[in-house]
Amino acid sequence: MNKTICVVIPSYNYGHFIREAIESVLRQTLRPTEIIVVDDGSTDGTGKIVGMFGDRVRYIRQENAGVCAARNRGVRESTGELIAFLDADDIWEPTKVEKQIEKFAEDAEIGLVHCGMREFDGDTGDTVNFFLEGGEGWVADDLLLWEKPVINVSGTVIVVRRKAFDDVGGFDTRLKVGEDWDFCYRVARKYKVGFVREALVNYRSHGKNAHKNIKEMELGMSLFYEKAFLSDPKITMLRGRAYGNFHRVLAGSYFNAGQYVQFVNHAVKSIWNNPSNIRYFAEFPLRRLGSK
């Protein structure tokens, strides 16, 4: 597939990681035509580290505005027909770009391709988990319902057509958590999704990962659902199941964090929206004890 490919790397005070991220792009078997680092107001010398790569990497600095604004800026400054996103603390396997680009050639209706992921401990380097399940085709309803693995939560796993990116207006800068889910959902409403069932991304798990902030996840995903149902009346019949599952996930997250008042609050909301979830919560104590 003869397409120009741009990699956008947003970074905020991840200078101690970004060298590995850039090197993993330069090792790709299919070399991208552009690599753009958007420094989102870092104070740790990120620019000096990026500068070591010379003209192989384009460096853009902006005032701190968040990862969504940084990604959007990178796309605006790029010329690639296909856009890949790499978070500055993650690492790609050498065949990532090549294997994902091949998927676009299979179907002209594909607007976004994602891949499997390996999560590793940022301190030890040990593997924490593999995420090798994902959806293909028209998957927007599955993303909305949150009932099975569809697309991994990291923007690092996706490559998107520039036209698809422009059609949905890029990333929503109001979201601090859930922005990847929101973006992928909006693309999936308009385009098919492709999937490469291999762990082509190494996702670094550490204390600063945004998705570990449950309150921000609640705020971000609440906005996602509000937008989704306002924008498309045809999916109204999915509202109860979607909100029921959303509150079920939040309940479990708050339980694991020891925030039991919030757990009960979201468990009640989950059952109210989707009464069939009562069985899930009735079995919750046994399931939790069995996992220990």
Secondary structure, 3 states (H helix, E strand, C coil): CCCCEEEEEEECCCHHHHHHHHHHHHCCCCCCCEEEEEEECCCCCHHHHHHCCHHHCEEEEECCCCHHHHHHHHHHHCCCCEEEECCCCCEECCCHHHHHHHHHCCCCCEEEEEEEEEEEECCCCCEEEEECCCCCECCHHHHHHCCCCCCCCCHHHCEEEHHHHHHHCCCCCCCCCCHHHHHHHHHHHHCEEEEEEEEEEEEEECCCCHHHCHHHHHHHHHHHHHHHHHHCHHHHHHHHHHHHHHHHHHHHHHHHCCCHHHHHHHHHHHHHHCHHHHHHHHCHHHHHHHCC
